[in-house]
Amino acid sequence: MSASIDTGLGLPSPKEWAKTGVGYARKAIWAKDPVTQIAVNAVIIVAMMLSSAVGFVVGIPIALFSLGLAGVGVLRLVFGAVM
């Protein structure tokens, strides 16, 4: 027997959550457009700063790593503007 609850919100399945997460992780590491990379990393940094559920132990390293990747995006943007 299986129970199904329809909330009417149209929530995606966990497989779609995973695909979305992997897509944003790829964009954070190396997006085709440097501005996209900077924006995705900025959102990750803000989310880690505002998230009290993640805590300092996990949130700070993720935010610092994301800050470094945002720096890579800025360098790509500057290098692209110079060249």
N, C-alpha and C positions, 0 to 999 in steps of 0.2 A: 504494500500500500504506500502511496506517495501523496504528499500534500503539497499543494501549490498555492501560493498567496499572490494575488495580483494587487499591487499597491497603486497601480494607475500612474506611476511615475516614469515608467519606461526605463528602468535601470538596466545598464548593460550587464552581460554575463561576466564572470571572473576571467574567462579567456580574453574577452575584449579589453578588460582592465589591464591584463598582462601585455597585450599588444600595444595599447596606448602607452603604458609605462616604458616599454622597450623603445617605442618610437621617440618619446621625449628624451630618454637617456641617450639615444643616438644623436638627436639634435643638440643635446647639451655638450656632447663630446666633440662632434664635428658636423656642423650643418653646412649645407651648400652655400648659404648666405651668412656672413659673419654677424649681421644684425640679429638674425634669428638665434644664433648661438648665444649672443650676449643676452637677449631677451629671455630665453629659456633658463639660462643660468641665474639671471636676476630673480626670476619667479621662484626658482629652487631656493635661493638664498633667503628671500623674504618668507617663504613657507617654513623653512627651518628656523628662522628667527621667531616667527609667530606661533609655532607649534609647541605647545607645552606637553603634548602627549609623547613626543619623541624624546625630549629631555636633552640635557647637555652632552651626555656621553656619546650619543649617535649624531645629534644635530650639528654640533660644532665641526666635527671632521667632514661631514657632508657639505656644510656651508663653506668651509675653507677650500675643499676640493672644487666646489662649484665656482668659488671666487677665482681660483686659478684658471679654470676653464673659461671664465668670462674674460680674464686677462688675455688668454690666447685669442679669443674672438676680437678683442680690441686691437691686438697686434695685427691680426689678419686684416681688419678694417683699415688700419693706418697704412700697412704695407700695400694694400690694394689701392688706396688713394694716392700713394706716392708713385707707385709703378703705373 
